[in-house]
């Protein structure tokens, strides 16, 4: 089971007609479109989705505009959209969305995350990445299993603290750190990781363009190309994020 975000671009579309327009645009990529297996299939289920703090940001002059995709402009019973935070929406006309503010938000959150990590490293002994323990397993697989490697990695006080904070809902350390190795993640060069966070702030893992073409992060240069495409959209074009399952 895989879940991923797809950013869909549509011609001018009112929120009440959005679900039908998305369904038509996404139909060619339905895994179950053909009896055997759709060779270009990418999904078997999708929903309009976002969450507070990660949603599209609205330019202040357009706050409350009924052309934006929100819990109040969609048929709530059918769409199941929850309210978001101030100046946030699920999508809408490109000219009403503030992509620059979304990138600045990503940069701030990244800086805050690294600052929180730096504070933790000052209160705990240094920790080793999981790869060091896996190397030990590979050197002596009979006496030191992968389970041993993971257990010892997780037992490190610094890794334990990150896990506790993730479970407790810490604003910096999300649930991804329960499965991803925080030591390896924060070993990245800070500025490079920051640029990556900004690059991923607007487009999802995949992008469906106005002509219905699908491209995704498995394509070389995807993030640069998708950002360039979204920035250049006409003001009336509608942009919305979907959470897809495959």
Buried (B, 14 or more C-beta within 10 A) or exposed (E): EEEBBBBBBBEEBEBEEBBEBBEEBBEBBBBEBEEEEBEEBBBBEBEBBBEEEBBBBBBEEBEEBEBBBBBEBBEEEEBEBEEBEEBBBBBBBBEBBBBEBBBBBBBEBBEEBBEBBEEBBEEBEEBBBBBBBBEBBEEEEEEBEEEEBBEBBBEBEBBEBBBEBBEEEBEBBEEEBEEBBBBEBBEEEEEEBBEBBBBBBBBBBBBBBBEBEBBBBEEEEBBEBBBEBBEEBEEEBBBBBBBBEB
